[in-house]
Amino acid sequence: MRLMSYPEGLQIKRQTHSNKTFSHFWKNSVGCPIGTVPILQVTKDTLLKMKSLNGDNYNPQSSWSKTYKSTSSNGRHHFAVLRTLKEKTRRYNGAYMNTNAFNPLVGPTQFSSTRMHFQIGNEFIQVGWTAGGRACYNTLCPDGFGMILVGQDLIPGRLTEHRDLNFAIIKDKDNGNWWLLMGTGILWEKIGVWPAKRFKESFGTEIEWGGEVHSPSSPSPPMGNSHYPKGTPRLDSYVRLITTWDENYNADNFVKNTERYSDGCYKVGDTIYMQDSWRNVGHLIVYGGPKCN
């Protein structure tokens, strides 16, 4: 399956025998041959954990409390995010973020994640990193993953190290399919695609960037780098270069139609004008916090 048409300025990597973008993930520094995709090994322990975490409240959510199926409560989810304002006339065909990954300490029934949440009507796509294996991440969703894996170099669920990660969700101009791209921010690689028929709506309605944690009991786990933000990306967990594409595929690199949201346990700072401290950050947020009762 091919990405037929996409916004100007994006450079999509062609499939090659070499894997320079994600070579650090592979022992052979190459990855899979052309025409094949990596397969995440599912162990008995993975299946047991999936069964133990069964339940809607363990599924990823948004600060708007909209999920792919109704839940009894999202009170055990905590957020520290930047989110777009609710505007019925605004439609999105894509979004982008760069974030640094951490490994906060979580319990066996907890998770702590940093993600971009892309709402499509009453359904959504989430991309990012998470600490703590859960029931509905990667290819283990009870209702099906929905994404067709096409990338030869990377698979969702793979362990990563502390480093910058770039994620983009883009709708194909020609057929309406939704694509997950990862890369360097300049050269992008196609990871997978959600067919347009997978969704009831054909455009994004709301987007949020930042941290989400879940715990069935107190205390909830740390978020981000496990510290409250100090106001500088050199010390904080961050999401930067926040970008959206509108219904005409015009890029918005400032995304000013936003608001911060946190529910008290964790903090988020919007540093959109923080050019003096670190250049080329675009619209940036810093967020996080220690475990919370």
N, C-alpha and C positions, 0 to 999 in steps of 0.2 A: 504494500500500500504506500502511495506516494503523497507527499505534501505538495499539492498542485500550485497553490498561490498563497503568498504571505506578504506581510507589510514590507515596504521598502526599508532598507537599512539592515535587515536581518541577513546574515550569511549562514547558509545551511551546509553543513559538512557532507560531502559525498562519501559513500561507503568505500573503504579502501582496506588493503591488507594490514596497514599500520594503524595504531590506535594512539595518537599523540594526546588526545583530549583527556582520556581516562586511563592511560597506561599505568598510572600509579595504583589502580585497583587490582591489577592482575599480576600474578607471579611471573608469567611469561612476557609481561609488558606489551602484549599484543591484543588479547581478547579473543572473541570468537571469529571463525572464518566468515567471509561474505556469504550471505544466504542463510545464516543460522543466527539464533538468538540465545543468550544465556538463560539457564533455568535455575531458579532458586531451589535448593534442596529442602524439602519439608521433612523434618524428623518426627519421630514419635512424640518427643517432648514438645515440639511446636504444636502438634495436634491436641495434646493434652492441655496446653496453655490456652489454646483457642477455645476449647470446650469450657474451661474454667472461667473464661472471660466473656462467655456468651451473655448477651443482654444489651438492650438498646443504649443504656446509659454509658456503656464502654465505647460506643462508636464515636468517631470524631464529630464535633459539632461546630457551630459558630456562635459568636456572641449575640446573634439575633435569634438563637434557639431554633433555627431551621435545619432540619436534618432530612435525610432521604426517607425516613419513616418517622412517625410521631413517637416521642419518648415520654415517659412519665414525668421526668424532671431533668433539668440540666444543672441542678443546684450543686452537684459535686464536680462540675467543671468550672474552672477559673480561667480568666482571660486577661491579657494585657496586650491590646492590639490598636492599630490604626485602621479605621474602616471608612469606606465611602459613605457619604450622606445618602439617605433614601430619597431618590428623585425618580418618579415614575417615567419621566421622559428620557432619562439617560440609559443608554445601552452600551455594553462593552463586548468587544470581539477578542479581547486578550488582556493579559497582565504579566508583569515581570517583577522579580526581586532577586537581590543578592543578599545572602546571609552567612554568618559564621556559625559553625556547628560545634556543639559541646556534648558532654555526656553527664548530665545531672543524675544524681543517685535517686533511683526510684524503687519502690517496693514491687512485689510480684503481681499485684493487681492495680498498679498505677501506671500512668504514662505522663511524659512531659515532652512537648513538641513545639517546634517553630514551623509555621506553615503559612502558605498563601491560600486563602479560602476564596474560591470563585463560585459565587452563587448563580445558578441558572434556573430561574423560576423557583420551584420548591426542591430542586435537586442541586448538587454541587460537585465540584472537583476540589480536592485538597492536595497540595504538593509541598514538600519540605522534608525536615528530618525529625525523628522521634527517638526518645529513650524509653525503653520498656516495651516489650513485644505485646501486641494487642490483637483483639479479634478481627477488627476491620481496618487493617492497613495492608498495603501491598497487594498480594494476590489472595488474601485469606478472608475477604468479605463474604458473609453468609449469603448475600443476595447476588454474589458474582462481582468480579473485579471490574468488568466492563471495558477495560483498556486492552487493546491489541498491542502486544509488545513487538516492536520492529527494530530497535537498536541492537547492534551486535556487540556493543561495548559495556553496557550498563543495564542492570535490572533493579527495579524498586525493591527495597529490603536489604540491599547490600550494606555491610558495615562500612562506615567511613571514619576518617580521622578529623581532628580539629582543623578545619580549613574553610575557605570561602566556597560557597555553593551558589550556582546561578540556576534559577528555574523560570521558565516561561510557559504560559498557556496561550495558545493561539488558535483561532478558528480559521480553517481553510476557506479562502474567499470563494472557491469554485463549488465545493460540495457541502460545506457546513460542518465537516468533521472537526473535532477538537484535538489538538496536538499538545503533547508534553515535550518540551525541549529542555535540554541541559547543555551547559558548555562553559565557555570562558567569558561570556558577555559580548564577545565579538563573533566568534565562530560557534555555531550552535549544532548540536547533534539531536536527531530525532530519536526519542526514547520509546514513545508509544502514542496510540491514537484511540480516542473514543468516537465511534461512529455517531453521526448526527441523530440517527434514529434512536439512540440510547436515551435522549433527552426529550422532554415534552416541549421545552422552549428552545429557541434558536439563538439566544443572545444572553450575555451576562447581565445581571441586574444589580448586584452588590459585590464588593470585594473587601477582604480584610487581610492584614498582614500582621504577624506577631506571634505571641506565645499562647499556648493552651495547655493546661494540666488537668488531670482527672485522678481522683482518689475516692474509693467507696467509703472511706472514713478519715478522720483527722489523725495526724496532720497531712496536708497535701504536699506533694513533692516539690523540690526546687524547680524554678523555671529559668531557661537560658543558661547563663554562667553561674547561677545560684546566688547572685548578688543583686541588690537594687542598683539601678543605673546611676552612674556618677556624672553623666553628661558628656562623655567622650567615647567614640567608637574604639579608641585604642584600649580602653579598659572594660567596655561594656559588651554585652550581647546586643547585636543590632540586626536590623533589616534596612538595606540601603538601595539606592537606585530604583526606588519604587516608581513603576511606570504602568500606564494603562493605554489600551487602544480603543478608540470609540467605534461606533457603528460604521464609520467611513474609513477606519484603519488609520486615523490620525493619532500619532503618539503624543501622550501627555506625560512629560518627564517631571512635572512638578506636583500634579495631583493635589490641588488645593481644596477640592470639595470633599474634605475628610474631617473626621473627629477622632479623638482618642477615647478609648474605653478600657476601663479596668474595674474590677469589682472589689477592690480593697486589699486583697491579699498580695497582689503584685503591682508593679509600677511600670508605666510606659511614658517616655518623653518624646515629643515630636520636635525634631531638630532640623526642620526643612531648610533653615537659613544658616546652618552651621558650616559655612564654607571656610571660615578662618581657621578652624581647628583641623579640618581634614578635607583636602580638595577632592573634587570629582565624586562626591558622595550622593549627589542628587537629593531627592527627598529621602530622609533617613529617620528612623526611629531607634531608640535604645530602650530596652525593656528587661524585665526579669525580677528575680527575688529569691530569698531562701524559702525553705518549707514553711507552710502557714497553717495555723490552727483554725 
